[in-house]
Amino acid sequence: MPTPSPSTAAAPAPVFTFDGELEQGGWIRGRVPAGTVEAALGEEPLSLDEDGRFFAAFDRDADPAATLQATLVDGRTVTRPLAIAPRAWDIERVNVARRTGGSSASFMRRRQPELDAIWDARLRETGATGWRQDFIWPVKGRISGRFGAQRIYRGEPGSYHSGIDIATGGSGTPYVAPADGVVVLAAEDFSLEGKLLIIDHGQGLNSAFLHSSRLYVSEGEQVRQGQHIGDIGASGRATGPHLHWSLKWRNSRLDPLLFTGPMR
């Protein structure tokens, strides 16, 4: 049988390539098929760099199935189903009623502008490329609060813990940037978060650092992985000195532990 010439040999099928943590609170990083003009994870459009690379992630309560989809320049569609592993979250059931009544009008007059500033900061596109890096711990210490932990009050779920808490030697302990990025918010006195720092890592991924005693960077500043960006404190609504570090991709809340691996 004659060997097909290069001009008649079948081209390889277009595929997604990626790696990461395919579980609730996890992430993937990869490349779209050649010739892709647009791509999405489910209904969420993906941002692509000049080489067709992308970052995407899965919320704490993500469904067990998701789909990557790409539209090619010739009109074809390429799909890749994903199985998202469930997590056994730390759930505490308490036999007391959840406190009702909500926040006072006077508190919300202060709080709403803070929420708006946080929302706007997380929407900013800075072109940062830290999403490509392997993240490092901003500080090492005792993990005093884990991502996803939640209380259920007589069957009514409360808010789950949206980040990871790291307790160290006390107020003033330095912490560093876990990856490259651009500072999109550096707030000195927010009602709940205290001194709050948000860093955009690009592609819709951002880190927030709460309760600092001091910030060393300002809005618009580029930071590098490992750079000293703040000191741990107990500002805002905190019971003691610790660093609360949270990660979001678009509207999905993510587990920092799945970015760094176990603390060593």
C-alpha positions as CSV (number, residue, x, y, z in Angstrom):
1,M,0.0,0.0,0.0
2,P,1.5,3.4,-0.9
3,T,2.4,5.8,1.9
4,P,0.2,8.9,1.7
5,S,2.1,12.0,0.7
6,P,2.3,14.9,3.2
7,S,-0.3,16.8,1.1
8,T,-2.8,13.9,1.4
9,A,-2.1,12.7,4.9
10,A,-4.9,13.4,7.4
11,A,-4.2,16.3,9.8
12,P,-4.3,15.5,13.5
13,A,-7.7,16.2,15.1
14,P,-7.9,19.5,17.0
15,V,-7.9,19.0,20.7
16,F,-7.6,20.9,24.0
17,T,-4.5,20.2,26.1
18,F,-4.4,21.1,29.8
19,D,-3.4,20.1,33.3
20,G,-4.5,21.2,36.8
21,E,-6.8,20.2,39.6
22,L,-10.2,19.0,38.3
23,E,-12.1,19.2,41.5
24,Q,-14.4,21.7,43.3
25,G,-12.3,24.8,44.1
26,G,-9.7,23.7,41.5
27,W,-8.4,25.0,38.2
28,I,-6.9,24.1,34.8
29,R,-4.3,25.8,32.6
30,G,-3.9,24.8,29.0
31,R,-4.0,25.5,25.3
32,V,-7.0,25.6,22.9
33,P,-7.0,23.7,19.6
34,A,-5.1,25.3,16.7
35,G,-7.3,27.6,14.7
36,T,-9.6,28.5,17.6
37,V,-11.3,31.9,17.3
38,E,-13.2,31.7,20.6
39,A,-13.5,29.3,23.5
40,A,-15.5,28.8,26.7
41,L,-15.8,26.7,29.8
42,G,-19.6,26.1,29.9
43,E,-21.2,29.5,29.5
44,E,-18.1,31.4,30.7
45,P,-15.9,32.7,27.8
46,L,-12.2,32.1,28.1
47,S,-9.5,34.7,27.6
48,L,-6.7,33.5,25.3
49,D,-3.1,34.8,25.2
50,E,-1.1,35.1,21.9
51,D,-0.3,31.4,22.0
52,G,-3.8,30.2,22.6
53,R,-3.2,29.5,26.3
54,F,-5.9,29.9,28.9
55,F,-6.8,29.6,32.5
56,A,-10.1,28.4,33.9
57,A,-11.4,27.2,37.3
58,F,-14.2,25.5,39.2
59,D,-16.2,27.1,42.0
60,R,-16.4,25.6,45.4
61,D,-19.9,24.3,44.5
62,A,-19.2,23.4,40.9
63,D,-21.3,20.7,39.2
64,P,-19.7,17.3,38.6
65,A,-19.6,17.8,34.9
66,A,-18.3,20.7,32.8
67,T,-17.4,21.2,29.1
68,L,-14.6,23.0,27.3
69,Q,-15.8,24.3,23.9
70,A,-13.9,25.9,21.1
71,T,-15.1,27.4,17.8
72,L,-12.5,27.1,15.0
73,V,-11.8,29.5,12.1
74,D,-13.5,27.0,9.7
75,G,-16.7,26.9,11.7
76,R,-16.1,23.6,13.4
77,T,-16.7,23.1,17.1
78,V,-14.4,21.1,19.4
79,T,-15.7,20.0,22.8
80,R,-14.0,18.3,25.7
81,P,-16.1,17.0,28.6
82,L,-14.6,17.3,32.1
83,A,-15.4,15.4,35.2
84,I,-15.1,17.6,38.3
85,A,-14.5,15.7,41.5
86,P,-16.6,16.6,44.5
87,R,-15.0,17.6,47.8
88,A,-15.9,16.5,51.4
89,W,-16.2,20.0,53.0
90,D,-15.8,20.6,56.7
91,I,-19.4,21.1,57.6
92,E,-20.5,21.8,61.2
93,R,-24.1,21.4,62.1
94,V,-25.2,23.5,65.1
95,N,-28.6,23.3,66.9
96,V,-29.1,27.0,67.1
97,A,-31.0,29.4,64.8
98,R,-29.1,31.5,62.4
99,R,-29.0,35.1,63.5
100,T,-31.5,37.2,61.5
101,G,-32.1,40.9,60.9
102,G,-29.3,41.7,58.4
103,S,-27.1,44.7,58.5
104,S,-28.2,48.1,59.7
105,A,-28.9,50.9,57.3
106,S,-26.0,53.0,58.8
107,F,-23.6,50.1,58.4
108,M,-24.6,49.6,54.7
109,R,-24.0,53.2,54.0
110,R,-20.4,52.6,54.7
111,R,-20.3,49.0,53.4
112,Q,-21.9,49.4,50.0
113,P,-19.1,51.6,48.6
114,E,-16.6,49.1,49.8
115,L,-18.4,46.2,48.1
116,D,-18.5,48.3,44.9
117,A,-14.8,49.0,45.1
118,I,-14.0,45.3,45.5
119,W,-16.3,44.3,42.6
120,D,-14.8,46.9,40.3
121,A,-11.2,45.9,41.3
122,R,-11.9,42.3,40.4
123,L,-13.2,43.2,37.0
124,R,-10.1,45.0,36.0
125,E,-8.0,43.6,33.1
126,T,-4.4,44.4,33.6
127,G,-2.6,42.0,31.3
128,A,-0.9,40.4,34.2
129,T,0.7,36.9,33.5
130,G,1.0,35.5,37.0
131,W,-1.7,32.9,36.1
132,R,1.0,31.0,34.2
133,Q,3.2,30.5,37.3
134,D,3.2,27.8,40.0
135,F,1.9,29.7,43.0
136,I,3.9,29.8,46.3
137,W,2.6,30.4,49.9
138,P,2.4,34.1,50.8
139,V,3.5,33.1,54.3
140,K,4.0,29.9,56.2
141,G,2.3,29.1,59.6
142,R,-0.5,27.2,61.1
143,I,-3.6,26.9,58.9
144,S,-6.4,28.1,61.3
145,G,-9.2,28.2,58.8
146,R,-9.7,26.1,55.7
147,F,-11.4,27.0,52.4
148,G,-15.0,25.8,52.1
149,A,-15.7,25.2,55.8
150,Q,-19.3,26.0,56.7
151,R,-21.9,26.0,59.5
152,I,-25.5,24.7,59.1
153,Y,-27.9,26.4,61.5
154,R,-30.8,24.0,62.1
155,G,-30.8,23.1,58.5
156,E,-30.1,26.6,57.2
157,P,-26.6,27.0,55.6
158,G,-24.5,29.9,56.6
159,S,-21.8,31.4,54.4
160,Y,-18.8,29.2,53.7
161,H,-15.2,30.2,54.4
162,S,-14.1,31.8,51.2
163,G,-10.3,31.6,51.7
164,I,-7.6,30.1,53.8
165,D,-6.5,31.6,57.2
166,I,-2.8,31.4,58.1
167,A,-1.8,32.2,61.7
168,T,1.9,33.0,62.4
169,G,4.0,34.6,65.1
170,G,1.8,37.7,65.4
171,S,1.1,41.1,63.9
172,G,3.9,42.5,61.7
173,T,4.9,39.2,60.1
174,P,5.6,39.8,56.4
175,Y,3.8,38.1,53.6
176,V,4.7,38.0,49.9
177,A,3.0,37.8,46.5
178,P,2.2,34.2,45.6
179,A,2.5,35.0,41.9
180,D,3.2,38.0,39.6
181,G,0.4,40.5,39.2
182,V,-0.8,44.1,39.4
183,V,-2.4,45.7,42.4
184,V,-6.0,46.6,41.7
185,L,-7.0,47.6,45.2
186,A,-5.1,48.7,48.2
187,A,-7.6,49.8,50.9
188,E,-6.5,51.1,54.3
189,D,-9.7,50.9,56.4
190,F,-12.5,48.6,55.1
191,S,-15.1,47.7,57.7
192,L,-14.7,43.9,57.5
193,E,-11.5,43.4,55.7
194,G,-9.4,46.2,57.4
195,K,-6.4,46.8,55.3
196,L,-7.2,44.9,52.1
197,L,-5.0,44.1,49.1
198,I,-6.2,42.7,45.8
199,I,-3.8,41.6,43.1
200,D,-4.8,40.7,39.6
201,H,-2.9,37.7,38.2
202,G,-4.5,38.0,34.7
203,Q,-7.1,36.0,32.8
204,G,-9.7,36.8,35.5
205,L,-7.7,35.3,38.4
206,N,-7.1,37.4,41.5
207,S,-5.8,37.1,45.1
208,A,-7.2,39.0,48.1
209,F,-5.3,39.5,51.4
210,L,-7.3,40.6,54.4
211,H,-6.6,42.1,57.9
212,S,-3.1,43.4,57.2
213,S,-1.3,45.7,59.7
214,R,0.6,47.4,56.9
215,L,0.6,47.5,53.1
216,Y,3.8,48.0,51.1
217,V,2.3,48.4,47.6
218,S,-0.2,50.7,46.0
219,E,-2.9,50.5,43.3
220,G,-1.5,50.1,39.8
221,E,1.9,48.8,41.0
222,Q,3.3,45.6,39.4
223,V,4.5,43.0,41.8
224,R,6.7,39.9,41.4
225,Q,6.3,36.5,42.9
226,G,8.0,36.5,46.3
227,Q,7.9,40.3,46.7
228,H,7.1,41.6,50.2
229,I,3.7,43.2,49.8
230,G,2.3,43.5,53.3
231,D,2.4,42.6,57.0
232,I,0.0,40.3,58.8
233,G,-2.4,42.0,61.3
234,A,-5.8,42.0,62.8
235,S,-7.4,45.0,61.1
236,G,-11.1,45.0,60.3
237,R,-13.3,42.3,61.7
238,A,-10.7,39.8,63.0
239,T,-10.3,37.9,66.3
240,G,-6.5,37.9,66.2
241,P,-3.5,38.4,63.8
242,H,-3.7,36.2,60.8
243,L,-3.6,36.3,57.0
244,H,-6.8,35.5,55.1
245,W,-5.9,34.7,51.5
246,S,-8.6,34.1,49.0
247,L,-8.6,33.4,45.2
248,K,-11.3,34.1,42.7
249,W,-11.6,33.4,39.0
250,R,-14.4,35.5,37.6
251,N,-17.3,34.6,40.0
252,S,-15.8,31.3,41.1
253,R,-14.2,31.0,44.5
254,L,-11.1,28.7,44.6
255,D,-9.1,26.8,47.2
256,P,-5.6,28.3,47.5
257,L,-4.3,24.9,48.8
258,L,-4.9,23.5,45.3
259,F,-2.6,26.2,43.8
260,T,0.3,25.7,46.2
261,G,0.2,22.1,47.4
262,P,0.7,21.2,51.1
263,M,2.7,23.6,53.2
264,R,6.2,22.4,53.9
